Amino acid sequence: MQLIAEVNTTNYSGQNIIDVTSIPSYKALYIFGSLRTQGDTELRLYWNGADMFSSIMYNMSIERNDNGNYSYGYQQNGFRIIANSFLNSQYTSAFYVEIPNADLSSNDIAKTILSRQAILKNSSGPTYILTAGSPQSGQTAALAQPISSLRFYTFSSYFSVGKIFIYGSN
Amino acid sequence: MQEIINFTLSSDTTAVTLGSIPSTFNHLIIYGRLLDRSSGSAVGVSYYINNTVNSDHAYSMIYSYGQGAGGSNNWNSAFNDYGSAGVGGDSNENDTIQLIIPCYKESYSNEKAMFFSFASPNYGNTSYQYDSSGFIARKNLSGAAITNITFYIGNGYNFAAGKTKFTVYGV
């Protein structure tokens, strides 16, 4: 597992996009992170310069939160790393993302992502979410290429303190 | 990924502490194989970090168990408890755990969030449980790095010597 990039999100305070470019081709990518944001938001992931407002990713999630128990299928722009505005300024949420087949270039095989997050929204306990996702409609030629760039995007607020680590493995 | 601790239990005990974890890595990944002395009963296995065994830990978990159409699933409530728990298999079956702790040493994080997965054969070899839990320790760490992790078993039972193994990796 080789370190590709270490991002200090504090350096992106007040911004809502972090781009990591020039990622070498690896069979698998692993992303570890823990961070806070300036306000309530969710964190999304894109790759290879995908148009954030036209490339639709399909996202299957199973999650539990303090308001009830549910699971669902989900469709949106970008892969949702941390969902439902559970990122905020009070508590540090963590995530772990696996992207197998990151080096595939076939149009027939969409990249599939597995993600786990542990999130503390309030004082009563954590929220735990499992997600899996892959591009579905709107898959472009760029998305079908080996992953060479990643974009982290906070949907409705801005980055604050935290770190994101990206590793590659063959 | 580098091995930090490779531990095999030498005598039966109710708790195992994996200590002296250095702050020279960025993340921790822990694998365990557990065998208990519960004489056929399913028992709870939990863990806590940095010697804090009180309500400074909280967790929620998603789990399922059973086999085939007879299985069930649950989205459990959030708990304030010692740590993330799984129901261990009986004394004939080995359980497997995985614990992933991103950014375990970062001082900006008072609450360390981590992910605990648990696969447990159970109930006379005919079914299994898969238990995947999110876990957050909070309030007590005050940004300190995680230096030790204790796994323990409930109801007065013991982990089995020679059959209980843990490996801690640093990333």
Interface residues (C-beta under 8 A of the other chain):
Chain A: M1 E6 T10 F32 G33 S34 R36 I62 E63 R64 D66 N69 Y70 S71 Y91 T92 S93 A94 F95 Y96 R116 Q117 A118 I119 L120 S124 G125 P126 T127 Y128 I129 L130 V161 G162 K163 F165 Y167
Chain B: M1 N26 H27 A58 Y59 S60 M61 I62 W75 N76 S77 A78 F79 N80 I100 P102 C103 E106 Y108 S109 N110 E111 K112 A113 M114 F115 S132 S133 G134 F135 I136 R138 V171
